[in-house]
Amino acid sequence: MAAERALEEGHTHYTEDKGIPALRRAIAEKENMKARADISEEQVLVTPGATGALFAACMSLIDCGDEVIIQAPSYPGHIRAVTVSGGKPVPVSLEEDYDFVMNLDELDEKVTSKTKVIIVSSPTNPTGTVFERDVLKAIVEIAVDNELFIVSDEVYEHFVYDDAEFGSVREFPGMEHRTVLVNSFSKTYAMTGWRIGYAIAPKEITSRMAKFSCASSMCVNSIAQYGALAALEGPQKCVDAMLTEYDERRRFVVKELSKIPGVRFVEPKGAFYVFPNVEELEMNSLELVKYLVREARVLLSPGYPFFGSKGRFHVRLSYTASLNALRIAMERINSALRELEGT
């Protein structure tokens, strides 16, 4: 309705580079409520999805040859944004034996004089990890000690389950001056095709990012901006309902995975993915994905090359499909893998 109304009212022209003022104000208000902050609309940049925000952040913060810490396994968009900006991605392990929590000793060791940025994503894609506050605090301390910026990817902020709690590095004292927050309407409001997200940063960084965003896309689709504004200002019961549904799907998938021989996994506490380890099946991730497509007619994402070398013996299973579709898929996967194992 909001998009239709925007069309009827003639909001079909270029908007301000940073986005329409009403949407930027609504985003600032939402983030202020979340983090008890004092964000102004001048700090908000509306972008073509979170991807646009990531690229604008990296282009604004990174010079050629700068090193950027990324999580491993990592969302591939982080790697692309760093490399296109001339930076060098430096992976730091999410340790599977410790529920895919970042290895803080390794993080500290890999920071050098060339390091400029740490990209933090929690809840994470592909592992579904939610970093606890003490982990975020340790990352913040390393960033402060080494005068680094943190790009905080928070697109899955609402997707947390059981006793997990979402936290942001921006909530720590002083981090408002060295954090670029990246978020999106794609996940929370199921608006993936609308291609609209945003970044929040110190004013001087936001202004720098806006120049890159304008050069690459002029502005975000005007109709999408009015749709996003309606999503923020409207009732939020749909978000709660979606989270309840996803939690039911998560529990189902975890239960079914536990029945399959040769597969082990860390139960996800966030996002909407499971990242099983399939090394005991004696296939790498890409071989297994091809096998399941052929024998089960089910498509998973290969851990490698999609999520980097740390995903070589993992696959990513997304539980965004309906519960009925997941029942069919899990039955087929179970049958195909039991046949592979001869059980």
TORKOL-4160 file (C-alpha; in steps of 0.2 Angstrom, whole numbers, padded with zeros to 4 digits, m for minus):
343
<pt num="1" X="0000" Y="0000" Z="0000"/>
<pt num="2" X="0014" Y="0012" Z="0004"/>
<pt num="3" X="0023" Y="0009" Z="m0012"/>
<pt num="4" X="0007" Y="0011" Z="m0022"/>
<pt num="5" X="0003" Y="0027" Z="m0013"/>
<pt num="6" X="0020" Y="0034" Z="m0016"/>
<pt num="7" X="0017" Y="0030" Z="m0035"/>
<pt num="8" X="0001" Y="0039" Z="m0035"/>
<pt num="9" X="0008" Y="0054" Z="m0026"/>
<pt num="10" X="0022" Y="0055" Z="m0039"/>
<pt num="11" X="0037" Y="0051" Z="m0028"/>
<pt num="12" X="0045" Y="0044" Z="m0043"/>
<pt num="13" X="0060" Y="0055" Z="m0045"/>
<pt num="14" X="0078" Y="0056" Z="m0038"/>
<pt num="15" X="0079" Y="0058" Z="m0019"/>
<pt num="16" X="0093" Y="0066" Z="m0009"/>
<pt num="17" X="0109" Y="0056" Z="m0010"/>
<pt num="18" X="0108" Y="0051" Z="0008"/>
<pt num="19" X="0089" Y="0046" Z="0007"/>
<pt num="20" X="0073" Y="0054" Z="0010"/>
<pt num="21" X="0074" Y="0064" Z="0027"/>
<pt num="22" X="0058" Y="0055" Z="0034"/>
<pt num="23" X="0066" Y="0038" Z="0032"/>
<pt num="24" X="0083" Y="0044" Z="0039"/>
<pt num="25" X="0074" Y="0051" Z="0054"/>
<pt num="26" X="0064" Y="0035" Z="0057"/>
<pt num="27" X="0080" Y="0025" Z="0056"/>
<pt num="28" X="0089" Y="0036" Z="0068"/>
<pt num="29" X="0074" Y="0035" Z="0080"/>
<pt num="30" X="0074" Y="0016" Z="0078"/>
<pt num="31" X="0093" Y="0014" Z="0082"/>
<pt num="32" X="0092" Y="0026" Z="0096"/>
<pt num="33" X="0079" Y="0016" Z="0105"/>
<pt num="34" X="0089" Y="0000" Z="0102"/>
<pt num="35" X="0105" Y="0006" Z="0109"/>
<pt num="36" X="0100" Y="0021" Z="0120"/>
<pt num="37" X="0110" Y="0032" Z="0108"/>
<pt num="38" X="0109" Y="0050" Z="0101"/>
<pt num="39" X="0110" Y="0047" Z="0082"/>
<pt num="40" X="0105" Y="0061" Z="0071"/>
<pt num="41" X="0098" Y="0059" Z="0053"/>
<pt num="42" X="0114" Y="0067" Z="0047"/>
<pt num="43" X="0123" Y="0051" Z="0052"/>
<pt num="44" X="0111" Y="0040" Z="0042"/>
<pt num="45" X="0114" Y="0034" Z="0024"/>
<pt num="46" X="0101" Y="0025" Z="0015"/>
<pt num="47" X="0109" Y="0012" Z="0003"/>
<pt num="48" X="0104" Y="m0001" Z="m0010"/>
<pt num="49" X="0104" Y="m0015" Z="0003"/>
<pt num="50" X="0116" Y="m0019" Z="0016"/>
<pt num="51" X="0128" Y="m0023" Z="0002"/>
<pt num="52" X="0128" Y="m0005" Z="m0004"/>
<pt num="53" X="0132" Y="0000" Z="0014"/>
<pt num="54" X="0146" Y="m0012" Z="0016"/>
<pt num="55" X="0154" Y="m0006" Z="m0001"/>
<pt num="56" X="0152" Y="0012" Z="0004"/>
<pt num="57" X="0160" Y="0009" Z="0021"/>
<pt num="58" X="0175" Y="m0001" Z="0014"/>
<pt num="59" X="0178" Y="0012" Z="0000"/>
<pt num="60" X="0177" Y="0026" Z="0013"/>
<pt num="61" X="0188" Y="0018" Z="0027"/>
<pt num="62" X="0201" Y="0007" Z="0017"/>
<pt num="63" X="0216" Y="0013" Z="0006"/>
<pt num="64" X="0225" Y="0001" Z="m0006"/>
<pt num="65" X="0235" Y="m0012" Z="0004"/>
<pt num="66" X="0226" Y="m0009" Z="0021"/>
<pt num="67" X="0221" Y="m0025" Z="0030"/>
<pt num="68" X="0204" Y="m0029" Z="0036"/>
<pt num="69" X="0200" Y="m0043" Z="0048"/>
<pt num="70" X="0185" Y="m0054" Z="0043"/>
<pt num="71" X="0177" Y="m0069" Z="0051"/>
<pt num="72" X="0181" Y="m0086" Z="0045"/>
<pt num="73" X="0170" Y="m0094" Z="0039"/>
<pt num="74" X="0164" Y="m0077" Z="0032"/>
<pt num="75" X="0149" Y="m0070" Z="0022"/>
<pt num="76" X="0156" Y="m0068" Z="0004"/>
<pt num="77" X="0150" Y="m0050" Z="0003"/>
<pt num="78" X="0162" Y="m0045" Z="0016"/>
<pt num="79" X="0177" Y="m0052" Z="0006"/>
<pt num="80" X="0170" Y="m0044" Z="m0010"/>
<pt num="81" X="0168" Y="m0027" Z="m0002"/>
<pt num="82" X="0186" Y="m0027" Z="0005"/>
<pt num="83" X="0195" Y="m0033" Z="m0011"/>
<pt num="84" X="0185" Y="m0021" Z="m0022"/>
<pt num="85" X="0191" Y="m0007" Z="m0011"/>
<pt num="86" X="0209" Y="m0012" Z="m0013"/>
<pt num="87" X="0210" Y="m0020" Z="0005"/>
<pt num="88" X="0217" Y="m0037" Z="0010"/>
<pt num="89" X="0205" Y="m0048" Z="0019"/>
<pt num="90" X="0213" Y="m0056" Z="0034"/>
<pt num="91" X="0203" Y="m0071" Z="0041"/>
<pt num="92" X="0201" Y="m0075" Z="0060"/>
<pt num="93" X="0193" Y="m0091" Z="0064"/>
<pt num="94" X="0176" Y="m0094" Z="0072"/>
<pt num="95" X="0181" Y="m0110" Z="0082"/>
<pt num="96" X="0169" Y="m0124" Z="0079"/>
<pt num="97" X="0174" Y="m0133" Z="0094"/>
<pt num="98" X="0168" Y="m0117" Z="0104"/>
<pt num="99" X="0152" Y="m0115" Z="0096"/>
<pt num="100" X="0159" Y="m0104" Z="0082"/>
<pt num="101" X="0165" Y="m0090" Z="0093"/>
<pt num="102" X="0179" Y="m0079" Z="0087"/>
<pt num="103" X="0196" Y="m0084" Z="0092"/>
<pt num="104" X="0201" Y="m0069" Z="0101"/>
<pt num="105" X="0219" Y="m0073" Z="0103"/>
<pt num="106" X="0221" Y="m0076" Z="0084"/>
<pt num="107" X="0212" Y="m0059" Z="0082"/>
<pt num="108" X="0225" Y="m0050" Z="0093"/>
<pt num="109" X="0239" Y="m0059" Z="0084"/>
<pt num="110" X="0233" Y="m0054" Z="0067"/>
<pt num="111" X="0231" Y="m0036" Z="0070"/>
<pt num="112" X="0246" Y="m0027" Z="0062"/>
<pt num="113" X="0252" Y="m0009" Z="0058"/>
<pt num="114" X="0242" Y="m0011" Z="0041"/>
<pt num="115" X="0226" Y="m0016" Z="0049"/>
<pt num="116" X="0212" Y="m0003" Z="0047"/>
<pt num="117" X="0195" Y="m0011" Z="0050"/>
<pt num="118" X="0187" Y="m0026" Z="0059"/>
<pt num="119" X="0171" Y="m0033" Z="0051"/>
<pt num="120" X="0160" Y="m0040" Z="0064"/>
<pt num="121" X="0144" Y="m0050" Z="0060"/>
<pt num="122" X="0133" Y="m0056" Z="0074"/>
<pt num="123" X="0121" Y="m0066" Z="0072"/>
<pt num="124" X="0132" Y="m0073" Z="0059"/>
<pt num="125" X="0130" Y="m0080" Z="0041"/>
<pt num="126" X="0133" Y="m0095" Z="0039"/>
<pt num="127" X="0136" Y="m0102" Z="0056"/>
<pt num="128" X="0121" Y="m0094" Z="0066"/>
<pt num="129" X="0132" Y="m0089" Z="0080"/>
<pt num="130" X="0127" Y="m0075" Z="0092"/>
<pt num="131" X="0142" Y="m0067" Z="0100"/>
<pt num="132" X="0140" Y="m0064" Z="0119"/>
<pt num="133" X="0143" Y="m0047" Z="0127"/>
<pt num="134" X="0160" Y="m0053" Z="0134"/>
<pt num="135" X="0166" Y="m0057" Z="0116"/>
<pt num="136" X="0160" Y="m0041" Z="0109"/>
<pt num="137" X="0169" Y="m0032" Z="0123"/>
<pt num="138" X="0185" Y="m0041" Z="0119"/>
<pt num="139" X="0184" Y="m0036" Z="0101"/>
<pt num="140" X="0180" Y="m0018" Z="0105"/>
<pt num="141" X="0196" Y="m0017" Z="0117"/>
<pt num="142" X="0207" Y="m0024" Z="0103"/>
<pt num="143" X="0199" Y="m0011" Z="0091"/>
<pt num="144" X="0202" Y="0004" Z="0103"/>
<pt num="145" X="0220" Y="m0002" Z="0108"/>
<pt num="146" X="0224" Y="m0002" Z="0090"/>
<pt num="147" X="0214" Y="0013" Z="0084"/>
<pt num="148" X="0204" Y="0003" Z="0072"/>
<pt num="149" X="0186" Y="0005" Z="0065"/>
<pt num="150" X="0173" Y="m0008" Z="0066"/>
<pt num="151" X="0160" Y="m0012" Z="0053"/>
<pt num="152" X="0146" Y="m0020" Z="0062"/>
<pt num="153" X="0135" Y="m0030" Z="0051"/>
<pt num="154" X="0118" Y="m0031" Z="0060"/>
<pt num="155" X="0106" Y="m0037" Z="0047"/>
<pt num="156" X="0100" Y="m0052" Z="0058"/>
<pt num="157" X="0098" Y="m0042" Z="0074"/>
<pt num="158" X="0080" Y="m0048" Z="0077"/>
<pt num="159" X="0084" Y="m0067" Z="0073"/>
<pt num="160" X="0090" Y="m0073" Z="0090"/>
<pt num="161" X="0083" Y="m0089" Z="0099"/>
<pt num="162" X="0082" Y="m0097" Z="0116"/>
<pt num="163" X="0093" Y="m0088" Z="0129"/>
<pt num="164" X="0104" Y="m0078" Z="0116"/>
<pt num="165" X="0103" Y="m0059" Z="0116"/>
<pt num="166" X="0108" Y="m0048" Z="0102"/>
<pt num="167" X="0122" Y="m0035" Z="0106"/>
<pt num="168" X="0131" Y="m0022" Z="0096"/>
<pt num="169" X="0149" Y="m0016" Z="0097"/>
<pt num="170" X="0142" Y="0002" Z="0095"/>
<pt num="171" X="0134" Y="0001" Z="0113"/>
<pt num="172" X="0151" Y="0001" Z="0121"/>
<pt num="173" X="0157" Y="0018" Z="0127"/>
<pt num="174" X="0166" Y="0028" Z="0114"/>
<pt num="175" X="0162" Y="0016" Z="0100"/>
<pt num="176" X="0150" Y="0028" Z="0092"/>
<pt num="177" X="0166" Y="0037" Z="0085"/>
<pt num="178" X="0174" Y="0021" Z="0077"/>
<pt num="179" X="0159" Y="0011" Z="0072"/>
<pt num="180" X="0150" Y="0010" Z="0055"/>
<pt num="181" X="0134" Y="0001" Z="0058"/>
<pt num="182" X="0126" Y="m0009" Z="0043"/>
<pt num="183" X="0109" Y="m0015" Z="0042"/>
<pt num="184" X="0095" Y="m0019" Z="0030"/>
<pt num="185" X="0076" Y="m0021" Z="0028"/>
<pt num="186" X="0079" Y="m0037" Z="0018"/>
<pt num="187" X="0079" Y="m0049" Z="0033"/>
<pt num="188" X="0068" Y="m0041" Z="0046"/>
<pt num="189" X="0054" Y="m0036" Z="0034"/>
<pt num="190" X="0057" Y="m0049" Z="0020"/>
<pt num="191" X="0061" Y="m0036" Z="0008"/>
<pt num="192" X="0075" Y="m0044" Z="m0001"/>
<pt num="193" X="0070" Y="m0038" Z="m0018"/>
<pt num="194" X="0067" Y="m0020" Z="m0013"/>
<pt num="195" X="0086" Y="m0018" Z="m0011"/>
<pt num="196" X="0086" Y="m0006" Z="0003"/>
<pt num="197" X="0097" Y="m0005" Z="0018"/>
<pt num="198" X="0107" Y="0008" Z="0028"/>
<pt num="199" X="0123" Y="0013" Z="0037"/>
<pt num="200" X="0126" Y="0024" Z="0052"/>
<pt num="201" X="0143" Y="0032" Z="0056"/>
<pt num="202" X="0151" Y="0047" Z="0062"/>
<pt num="203" X="0145" Y="0062" Z="0052"/>
<pt num="204" X="0162" Y="0064" Z="0043"/>
<pt num="205" X="0162" Y="0046" Z="0038"/>
<pt num="206" X="0144" Y="0046" Z="0033"/>
<pt num="207" X="0147" Y="0061" Z="0021"/>
<pt num="208" X="0162" Y="0052" Z="0013"/>
<pt num="209" X="0151" Y="0036" Z="0011"/>
<pt num="210" X="0137" Y="0046" Z="0003"/>
<pt num="211" X="0149" Y="0052" Z="m0010"/>
<pt num="212" X="0154" Y="0035" Z="m0015"/>
<pt num="213" X="0135" Y="0029" Z="m0014"/>
<pt num="214" X="0130" Y="0044" Z="m0026"/>
<pt num="215" X="0144" Y="0040" Z="m0038"/>
<pt num="216" X="0139" Y="0021" Z="m0039"/>
<pt num="217" X="0120" Y="0022" Z="m0038"/>
<pt num="218" X="0114" Y="0041" Z="m0037"/>
<pt num="219" X="0101" Y="0037" Z="m0025"/>
<pt num="220" X="0091" Y="0022" Z="m0018"/>
<pt num="221" X="0074" Y="0018" Z="m0028"/>
<pt num="222" X="0062" Y="0031" Z="m0021"/>
<pt num="223" X="0047" Y="0019" Z="m0020"/>
<pt num="224" X="0057" Y="0007" Z="m0010"/>
<pt num="225" X="0062" Y="0021" Z="0002"/>
<pt num="226" X="0043" Y="0025" Z="0006"/>
<pt num="227" X="0040" Y="0006" Z="0008"/>
<pt num="228" X="0054" Y="0005" Z="0020"/>
<pt num="229" X="0047" Y="0020" Z="0030"/>
<pt num="230" X="0030" Y="0012" Z="0031"/>
<pt num="231" X="0039" Y="m0005" Z="0037"/>
<pt num="232" X="0048" Y="0005" Z="0051"/>
<pt num="233" X="0033" Y="0015" Z="0056"/>
<pt num="234" X="0020" Y="0002" Z="0055"/>
<pt num="235" X="0015" Y="m0012" Z="0067"/>
<pt num="236" X="0029" Y="m0024" Z="0071"/>
<pt num="237" X="0019" Y="m0039" Z="0075"/>
<pt num="238" X="0024" Y="m0047" Z="0059"/>
<pt num="239" X="0042" Y="m0047" Z="0064"/>
<pt num="240" X="0037" Y="m0056" Z="0080"/>
<pt num="241" X="0027" Y="m0069" Z="0071"/>
<pt num="242" X="0041" Y="m0072" Z="0058"/>
<pt num="243" X="0053" Y="m0075" Z="0072"/>
<pt num="244" X="0041" Y="m0088" Z="0080"/>
<pt num="245" X="0039" Y="m0097" Z="0064"/>
<pt num="246" X="0058" Y="m0097" Z="0061"/>
<pt num="247" X="0062" Y="m0104" Z="0078"/>
<pt num="248" X="0050" Y="m0118" Z="0075"/>
<pt num="249" X="0058" Y="m0122" Z="0058"/>
<pt num="250" X="0075" Y="m0121" Z="0067"/>
<pt num="251" X="0070" Y="m0133" Z="0080"/>
<pt num="252" X="0064" Y="m0145" Z="0067"/>
<pt num="253" X="0079" Y="m0144" Z="0056"/>
<pt num="254" X="0091" Y="m0147" Z="0071"/>
<pt num="255" X="0081" Y="m0162" Z="0077"/>
<pt num="256" X="0081" Y="m0170" Z="0060"/>
<pt num="257" X="0100" Y="m0166" Z="0057"/>
<pt num="258" X="0104" Y="m0175" Z="0073"/>
<pt num="259" X="0096" Y="m0191" Z="0066"/>
<pt num="260" X="0109" Y="m0192" Z="0051"/>
<pt num="261" X="0124" Y="m0202" Z="0054"/>
<pt num="262" X="0141" Y="m0194" Z="0049"/>
<pt num="263" X="0134" Y="m0176" Z="0052"/>
<pt num="264" X="0138" Y="m0165" Z="0067"/>
<pt num="265" X="0133" Y="m0147" Z="0070"/>
<pt num="266" X="0133" Y="m0133" Z="0082"/>
<pt num="267" X="0115" Y="m0128" Z="0086"/>
<pt num="268" X="0112" Y="m0110" Z="0079"/>
<pt num="269" X="0106" Y="m0097" Z="0091"/>
<pt num="270" X="0103" Y="m0084" Z="0078"/>
<pt num="271" X="0100" Y="m0079" Z="0059"/>
<pt num="272" X="0092" Y="m0093" Z="0050"/>
<pt num="273" X="0105" Y="m0105" Z="0045"/>
<pt num="274" X="0113" Y="m0121" Z="0051"/>
<pt num="275" X="0131" Y="m0125" Z="0046"/>
<pt num="276" X="0134" Y="m0144" Z="0048"/>
<pt num="277" X="0151" Y="m0152" Z="0047"/>
<pt num="278" X="0151" Y="m0167" Z="0035"/>
<pt num="279" X="0169" Y="m0172" Z="0035"/>
<pt num="280" X="0165" Y="m0189" Z="0041"/>
<pt num="281" X="0155" Y="m0192" Z="0025"/>
<pt num="282" X="0172" Y="m0191" Z="0016"/>
<pt num="283" X="0166" Y="m0178" Z="0004"/>
<pt num="284" X="0171" Y="m0160" Z="0003"/>
<pt num="285" X="0157" Y="m0148" Z="0003"/>
<pt num="286" X="0155" Y="m0145" Z="m0015"/>
<pt num="287" X="0155" Y="m0164" Z="m0019"/>
<pt num="288" X="0142" Y="m0166" Z="m0006"/>
<pt num="289" X="0131" Y="m0152" Z="m0013"/>
<pt num="290" X="0132" Y="m0160" Z="m0030"/>
<pt num="291" X="0127" Y="m0177" Z="m0023"/>
<pt num="292" X="0112" Y="m0170" Z="m0014"/>
<pt num="293" X="0106" Y="m0161" Z="m0030"/>
<pt num="294" X="0108" Y="m0177" Z="m0040"/>
<pt num="295" X="0101" Y="m0189" Z="m0028"/>
<pt num="296" X="0089" Y="m0180" Z="m0017"/>
<pt num="297" X="0084" Y="m0165" Z="m0028"/>
<pt num="298" X="0089" Y="m0153" Z="m0013"/>
<pt num="299" X="0100" Y="m0138" Z="m0015"/>
<pt num="300" X="0112" Y="m0133" Z="0000"/>
<pt num="301" X="0126" Y="m0120" Z="m0001"/>
<pt num="302" X="0143" Y="m0127" Z="m0001"/>
<pt num="303" X="0154" Y="m0121" Z="0013"/>
<pt num="304" X="0169" Y="m0119" Z="0001"/>
<pt num="305" X="0171" Y="m0109" Z="m0010"/>
<pt num="306" X="0156" Y="m0099" Z="m0004"/>
<pt num="307" X="0161" Y="m0095" Z="0014"/>
<pt num="308" X="0180" Y="m0097" Z="0012"/>
<pt num="309" X="0192" Y="m0111" Z="0016"/>
<pt num="310" X="0185" Y="m0114" Z="0034"/>
<pt num="311" X="0170" Y="m0121" Z="0026"/>
<pt num="312" X="0178" Y="m0134" Z="0016"/>
<pt num="313" X="0169" Y="m0148" Z="0025"/>
<pt num="314" X="0153" Y="m0139" Z="0029"/>
<pt num="315" X="0137" Y="m0135" Z="0020"/>
<pt num="316" X="0124" Y="m0121" Z="0024"/>
<pt num="317" X="0106" Y="m0126" Z="0026"/>
<pt num="318" X="0094" Y="m0111" Z="0026"/>
<pt num="319" X="0077" Y="m0114" Z="0035"/>
<pt num="320" X="0068" Y="m0100" Z="0027"/>
<pt num="321" X="0057" Y="m0112" Z="0017"/>
<pt num="322" X="0040" Y="m0117" Z="0023"/>
<pt num="323" X="0040" Y="m0131" Z="0037"/>
<pt num="324" X="0031" Y="m0142" Z="0024"/>
<pt num="325" X="0045" Y="m0140" Z="0012"/>
<pt num="326" X="0058" Y="m0142" Z="0025"/>
<pt num="327" X="0050" Y="m0159" Z="0030"/>
<pt num="328" X="0052" Y="m0165" Z="0012"/>
<pt num="329" X="0069" Y="m0159" Z="0011"/>
<pt num="330" X="0076" Y="m0166" Z="0027"/>
<pt num="331" X="0068" Y="m0183" Z="0023"/>
<pt num="332" X="0076" Y="m0183" Z="0006"/>
<pt num="333" X="0093" Y="m0178" Z="0013"/>
<pt num="334" X="0092" Y="m0191" Z="0027"/>
<pt num="335" X="0088" Y="m0205" Z="0014"/>
<pt num="336" X="0102" Y="m0199" Z="0002"/>
<pt num="337" X="0115" Y="m0198" Z="0016"/>
<pt num="338" X="0110" Y="m0215" Z="0023"/>
<pt num="339" X="0112" Y="m0223" Z="0006"/>
<pt num="340" X="0129" Y="m0215" Z="0004"/>
<pt num="341" X="0134" Y="m0222" Z="0021"/>
<pt num="342" X="0126" Y="m0239" Z="0017"/>
<pt num="343" X="0115" Y="m0238" Z="0033"/>
